[in-house]
Amino acid sequence: MSKSEASKKIRDIFTGILQDLPENFSEEQSFAELGGASMDAMKLQMELRRTFGKKISLETLYEIGSVSGIAERVAE
């Protein structure tokens, strides 16, 4: 899967979990910056595993927590 395909899916996951996101949020903004709390991060982790078949630790999600950073990780 290409990074751009992964980015699209991850944007959809972000907007599904974080209901009040502006449509034009930056792919460089972290999940936490966008309002994601710890329970939201756990939902994100589960959705990423379901969608991409890759387990990403919560620690890693907080380190690379932007759409762009996560897309790079899952596109590897």
N, C-alpha and C positions, 0 to 999 in steps of 0.2 A: 504494500500500500504506500502511495506517495505521501509526502508530508502535507501537501495541500488537501488531499482527501481526508487524512487524519485530522487536520485542523478543522475542517468543516464538521466532522462528526463530534469533535471535542467541543466546538462552539455550541452545537446542539445540546450536548450533555450539560454544559455550563448553564445554558438558558433554561433547561428543564429543571435543574436543581435550584438555581438562583433566579427566582421568578421575576424580580424587579430590575433586571439588567437592562440598560439602554441597548438598543439594537446595534449601535455602532461602537460597542466597547472595544478597547484595544486588545489584540491578541498577546500583547506584552504585559498586560496587567495580570497580577497574580490573583488566584482564586480568593485568597484572603483579602486583598485590596478591594475586590468586588463584593465583599460582604459574606464570603463563605466562612462559616463557623466549623467547629470540629465535627459535629454531626453531619454537616454538609460534606465535609472532606471524606468522611466514611462512605457516604452515598456516592461521591465522585469516584472513589477507589473501586467500589463494587461495579459501577457502570463501566469504568475503563476496562476492568477485567472481563466483564460480560461482552463488551463490544470488540475489544482487541485481543482478548485471551492472554493478557499480560498482567502480572501482579506488580503493582507499584506501591511501595510502602508509603505510609502517611508522611514519614520524614522526608522522603524524596518528593512527594507532592508539594510539601511546603517549601522545599528548596527550589524546585523547577516549576512551580505551580501555575505558570501561564499556559494559555492555549498553545503558544508557539513552543515552549519548552517541553510540554507533554507530548506534542505531536512529533518532535524530534525523537523522543524516547521510544514511542510506540512504532515509529516508522523504521526503526533500526532492524 
